[in-house]
């Protein structure tokens, strides 16, 4: 008995395996090159010109404490919100005292 020779050609299988190995090697080299470029540009100084704001926080706890401190300063100080319209900012404690004295109708003037 003879085997079927026209459907299976070992040369084609060999060529496919060689082409597959070639593609895998090329993709590996491409991926290695790409990732090595990404790892060299991971410092904030290197990324400063590449990415728009906002950037990743380097110290989120410190940023939160600074934000809360600025908010406390705004809540507990006098200042102008808009000079042209005469809108001012008063400390929150004073605002609560005024509302307690005058009621909400007196504060809406």
DRENFI-470509 format. One line per 8 residues: number of its first residue (from 0); their letters; for each residue y, x, z of N, C-alpha, C, O, CB. Coordinates in steps of 0.001 Angstrom, whole numbers, always signed. Atoms other than C-alpha are relative to their C-alpha. Glycine has a CB too. Layout:
BEGIN
NUM> a> Y:X:Z:Y:X:Z:Y:X:Z:Y:X:Z:Y:X:Z | ...
This chain:
BEGIN
0> xxxxxxxx> -1181:+831:+0:+0:+0:+0:+1246:+877:+0:+1338:+1883:+702:-3:-946:+1206 | -1258:-702:+73:+3410:+1168:-854:+1072:-766:+765:+993:-1986:+909:+415:+206:-1455 | -1092:+653:-715:+6553:+459:+1104:+1126:-336:-983:+1192:+186:-2096:+526:+905:+1154 | -1128:+436:+820:+9687:-1206:-239:+1027:+1129:-75:+1479:+1606:+967:+644:-1300:+577 | -910:-1130:+145:+11998:+1485:-1633:+1381:-410:-487:+2312:+382:-344:-584:+1006:-946 | -1295:+340:+569:+14859:-419:-3238:+982:-606:+999:+2177:-634:+703:-196:-946:-1126 | -908:+614:-960:+16317:-2126:-111:+575:+992:+997:+1702:+808:+1457:-708:-1092:+737 | -422:-942:-1027:+16597:+821:+2249:+73:+1392:-597:-899:+1918:-1139:-960:-28:+1209
8> xxxxxxxx> -167:-1364:+489:+18052:+4167:+1285:+473:+860:+1166:+1568:+646:+1687:+1011:+61:-1200 | -380:-852:-1125:+18105:+6833:+3984:+1304:+755:-235:+1994:+1087:+729:-1102:+983:+287 | -1248:-693:+295:+21010:+8557:+2213:+1190:-852:+419:+2163:-330:+963:+87:+346:-1495 | -1088:+902:-373:+23223:+5514:+2762:+125:-116:+1522:+1236:-163:+2051:-225:-1387:-618 | -37:+65:-1460:+22282:+5289:+6427:+595:+1294:+558:+1417:+1257:+1474:-1423:-243:+580 | -540:-1285:-424:+23010:+8990:+6868:+1498:+88:-264:+2247:+575:+583:-722:+1136:-712 | -1424:-17:+338:+26375:+8629:+5104:+781:-899:+955:+1887:-557:+1374:+218:-450:-1462 | -658:+907:-937:+27234:+5672:+7338:+142:+653:+1373:+1201:+550:+1992:-784:-1317:+115
16> xxxxxxxx> -46:-657:-1310:+26387:+7643:+10502:+1035:+1120:-11:+1794:+1263:+948:-1393:+559:+383 | -988:-1078:+95:+28456:+10636:+9331:+1414:-579:-17:+2299:-61:+665:-247:+855:-1266 | -1320:+629:+54:+31411:+8365:+8492:+372:-580:+1360:+1526:-484:+1780:+32:-1101:-1076 | -255:+572:-1316:+31087:+6622:+11848:+388:+1092:+998:+1346:+911:+1749:-1235:-766:+499 | -326:-1113:-891:+31103:+9924:+13766:+1379:+549:-340:+2152:+866:+563:-1066:+1115:-100 | -1311:-488:+424:+34115:+11080:+11721:+1110:-924:+509:+2108:-446:+1047:+61:+115:-1537 | -1006:+965:-461:+36071:+7895:+12530:+148:+82:+1517:+1269:+27:+2022:-383:-1442:-429 | -67:-90:-1458:+35195:+8194:+16240:+745:+1257:+424:+1559:+1203:+1346:-1410:-13:+609
24> xxxxxxxx> -685:-1245:-335:+36365:+11831:+16346:+1487:-103:-307:+2308:+341:+496:-619:+1176:-764 | -1408:+152:+367:+39624:+11008:+14541:+711:-915:+989:+1828:-614:+1412:+132:-555:-1431 | -612:+909:-970:+40324:+8081:+16872:+126:+648:+1381:+1114:+425:+2081:-818:-1288:+103 | -71:-697:-1280:+39547:+10211:+19920:+1171:+977:+10:+1920:+1036:+986:-1318:+742:+287 | -1105:-955:+82:+41984:+12901:+18784:+1337:-735:+17:+2275:-298:+683:-121:+867:-1274 | -1227:+802:+16:+44642:+10258:+18062:+333:-531:+1393:+1472:-432:+1849:-139:-1167:-988 | -223:+562:-1334:+44192:+8599:+21459:+366:+1100:+999:+1254:+905:+1829:-1255:-759:+481 | -300:-1103:-908:+44194:+11942:+23297:+1431:+486:-203:+2143:+741:+769:-991:+1157:-210
32> xxxxxxxx> -1361:-434:+297:+47409:+12992:+21549:+1017:-1017:+505:+2024:-651:+1111:+176:+219:-1506 | -916:+1057:-423:+49074:+9642:+22225:+139:-33:+1517:+1257:-92:+2029:-481:-1358:-512 | -56:+68:-1457:+48166:+9577:+25921:+597:+1261:+604:+1258:+1192:+1640:-1385:-233:+567 | -611:-1211:-541:+49155:+13194:+26443:+1518:-54:-148:+2233:+487:+696:-563:+1249:-704 | -1449:+165:+139:+52625:+12342:+25111:+541:-956:+1047:+1635:-745:+1569:+353:-504:-1400 | -446:+939:-1021:+52857:+9388:+27495:+40:+651:+1372:+962:+389:+2145:-908:-1219:+30 | +36:-598:-1333:+51897:+11471:+30520:+1082:+1046:+180:+1505:+1292:+1310:-1355:+619:+261 | -1077:-975:-147:+54519:+14114:+29776:+1348:-682:+165:+2302:-34:+597:+36:+936:-1200
40> xxxxxxxx> -1280:+716:-88:+57263:+11443:+29705:-26:-1047:+1097:+569:-2113:+937:+337:-659:-1335 | +86:+996:-1063:+56473:+9674:+32983:+1015:+205:+1103:+1104:-631:+2002:-1364:+6:+586 | -1002:-201:-1039:+59257:+11152:+35096:+1225:-851:-304:+1544:-1064:-1474:+386:+1494:+115 | -1190:+836:+242:+62366:+8973:+35572:+1074:+727:-803:+1764:+112:-1616:+590:-462:+1324 | -1009:-753:+740:+64593:+11759:+34252:-332:+36:-1487:+559:-49:-2333:+117:+1425:+551 | +399:-55:+1405:+62569:+11976:+31047:+169:-1352:-670:+426:-1420:-1872:-1446:+468:-126 | -91:+1344:+565:+62686:+8196:+30583:+1419:-540:-9:+1650:-1636:-520:-886:-937:+765 | -1354:+522:-161:+66409:+7864:+31283:+612:-448:-1315:+1292:-1474:-1350:+880:+1040:+634
48> xxxxxxxx> -585:+379:+1277:+67389:+7764:+27621:-896:-871:-848:-465:-1360:-1892:+355:+1210:-761 | +959:+723:+825:+64287:+5960:+26372:-26:-1496:+267:-160:-2290:-664:-1362:+559:+213 | +218:+1394:-353:+64168:+2682:+28246:+1290:-631:+520:+2032:+13:+1261:-1113:-118:+1048 | -1198:+680:-502:+66932:+134:+28897:-197:-424:+1451:-1306:-376:+1984:+336:-1228:-873 | +79:+506:-1365:+67749:-1211:+32337:-762:-1305:+0:-725:-1960:-1042:+1405:-188:+612 | +221:-668:-1258:+66098:-2300:+34594:-1172:+968:-86:-2137:+736:-813:-234:-1014:+1091 | +1078:-977:-78:+63950:+717:+35331:-822:-289:+1246:-414:-1077:+2099:+554:+1457:+19 | +840:+186:-1171:+61142:+876:+37849:+696:+567:+1231:+1409:+1568:+1160:-1373:+666:-203
56> xxxxxxxx> -596:-460:-1247:+62213:+1248:+41439:-791:+1185:+537:-2021:+1162:+576:+50:-1140:+1042 | +660:-1155:-587:+61477:+4607:+42968:-261:-202:+1482:-1243:+313:+2016:+832:+1245:-214 | +139:+251:-1436:+61959:+3399:+46563:+365:-1459:+274:+1493:-1739:+679:+904:+975:+839 | -329:+1429:-143:+61722:-426:+46766:+454:-385:+1410:+1328:-1240:+1557:-1200:-837:-377 | -394:+362:-1360:+61995:-563:+50569:+1459:+384:+252:+2216:-397:+829:-924:+686:+1032 | -1382:-434:-171:+65224:+1434:+50567:+945:-877:-823:+2028:-1228:-354:+154:+1477:-405 | -827:+882:+830:+66594:-681:+47690:+187:-1353:+664:+1284:-1912:+643:-628:-179:-1388 | -88:+1284:-693:+65799:-3849:+49639:+940:+98:+1202:+1756:-796:+1427:-1396:-465:+453
64> xxxxxxxx> -881:-166:-1161:+67508:-2513:+52764:+1456:+112:-430:+2330:-457:+224:-403:+1240:+809 | -1377:-115:+491:+70624:-1572:+50766:+526:-1347:-487:+1681:-1691:-236:+81:+1033:-1131 | -405:+1317:+485:+70709:-5000:+49097:+290:-932:+1169:+1282:-1661:+1157:-1088:-603:-906 | -227:+852:-1169:+70364:-6759:+52439:+1259:+410:+751:+1971:-451:+1268:-1204:+54:+936 | -1215:-478:-664:+73126:-4584:+53924:+1243:-475:-759:+2213:-921:-146:-9:+1546:+105 | -1139:+489:+809:+75477:-5454:+51030:+179:-1498:+198:+1305:-1982:+309:-213:+316:-1510 | -95:+1451:-213:+74640:-9141:+51486:+580:-315:+1372:+1407:-1218:+1499:-1381:-657:-147 | -551:+206:-1347:+75346:-8925:+55241:+1493:+290:+21:+2262:-434:+655:-724:+892:+1026
72> xxxxxxxx> -1426:-325:+55:+78679:-7245:+54510:+788:-1123:-671:+1877:-1473:-216:+221:+1325:-751 | -685:+1106:+675:+79610:-10039:+52089:+59:-1241:+876:+1070:-1944:+887:-695:-330:-1314 | +39:+1190:-843:+78548:-12749:+54548:+905:+120:+1223:+1321:-895:+1781:-1418:-268:+441 | -744:-206:-1235:+80502:-11212:+57425:+1376:+615:-220:+1915:+1247:+689:-792:+872:+922 | -1316:-605:+252:+83775:-10161:+55770:+877:-958:-796:+403:-1900:-1430:-148:+1343:-756 | -973:+728:+796:+86912:-11568:+54237:+196:+736:-1320:+49:+1956:-1391:+1350:-154:+761 | -286:-657:+1272:+87728:-10933:+50598:+311:-1019:-1081:+75:-2218:-929:-1175:+874:-427 | -324:+856:+1140:+88889:-12302:+47305:-1238:-203:-864:-1966:+744:-1162:+1149:+609:-835
80> xxxxxxxx> +1021:+301:+994:+86405:-14052:+45052:+664:-26:-1369:+176:+571:-2328:-713:-1357:+307 | -778:+69:+1239:+88996:-14868:+42375:+1470:-163:+379:+1889:-1233:+820:-486:-1185:-923 | -1426:+35:-381:+92658:-14014:+42962:+790:-1010:-827:+1690:-1670:-308:+624:+1388:-160 | -787:+878:+873:+93906:-16022:+39991:-110:-1469:+413:+835:-2233:+217:-452:+162:-1449 | +145:+1393:-441:+92533:-19282:+41402:+204:-155:+1505:+207:-1270:+2027:-1375:-529:-384 | -214:+64:-1442:+93120:-18377:+45041:-1275:-228:+788:-1220:-716:+1917:+974:-1084:+317 | +1282:+182:-682:+89433:-18452:+45951:-298:+1225:+843:-284:+2355:+355:-1143:-254:-1014 | +279:-1096:-919:+88583:-16376:+49000:-1389:-158:+606:-2011:-1218:+546:+1064:+62:+1109
88> xxxxxxxx> +1290:-16:-697:+85452:-15424:+50884:+316:+216:+1480:+1104:+1092:+1837:-978:+1134:-569 | -190:-175:-1443:+85328:-15852:+54669:-1370:+233:+630:-2394:-120:+45:+718:-1249:+645 | +1292:-241:-655:+82650:-14781:+57153:-742:-1307:+248:-126:-2342:+504:+202:+747:+1326 | +819:+1206:-114:+79810:-17241:+57441:+146:-659:+1368:+133:-1885:+1478:-1461:+334:-257 | -191:+572:-1338:+80286:-17654:+61188:+1304:-802:+58:+1342:-1891:+632:+10:+1119:+1075 | -1291:+698:+19:+83935:-18616:+60636:-106:-1280:-824:+463:-2306:-451:+1112:+917:-572 | +177:+1193:+834:+82933:-21036:+57868:-755:-1086:+759:-423:-2266:+646:-749:+354:-1296 | +742:+990:-780:+80432:-22724:+60174:+879:-597:+1099:+787:-1791:+1386:-1261:+634:+613
96> xxxxxxxx> -922:+511:-1013:+83090:-23005:+62907:+982:-995:-613:+1245:-2044:-25:+764:+1158:+663 | -944:+910:+662:+85563:-24591:+60449:-669:-1322:-364:-68:-2386:-217:+582:+657:-1261 | +709:+1244:+340:+82961:-27091:+59276:-279:-798:+1259:-198:-2026:+1238:-1323:+302:-747 | +247:+707:-1254:+82106:-27924:+62891:+1283:-659:+514:+1229:-1755:+1072:-564:+966:+1058 | -1266:+560:-461:+85818:-28482:+63684:+474:-1137:-909:+828:-2213:-428:+1066:+1095:+69 | -605:+935:+943:+86902:-30312:+60515:-982:-963:-621:-577:-2025:-1094:+683:+748:-1074 | +974:+815:+713:+83669:-31757:+59164:-49:+432:-1457:+743:+1270:-1887:+344:-1503:+113 | +148:-383:+1401:+82572:-31495:+55571:+1148:-480:-852:+1480:+184:-1833:-1287:-533:-551
104> xxxxx> -1136:+499:+802:+85479:-33588:+54234:+1194:+943:+100:+1902:+1135:-888:+412:-1418:+462 | -1109:-925:-164:+88024:-31125:+55671:-232:+1309:-721:+724:+1972:-1122:+241:+261:+1453 | +308:-1264:+680:+86234:-28169:+54100:+45:-139:-1506:+126:+868:-2210:-1364:+504:+420 | +54:+210:+1449:+86175:-29727:+50633:+1386:-39:-641:+1483:-250:-1850:-734:-1287:-307 | -1364:+85:+544:+89992:-29657:+50208:+270:+1110:-955:+1366:+1197:-1508:+1028:+26:+1103
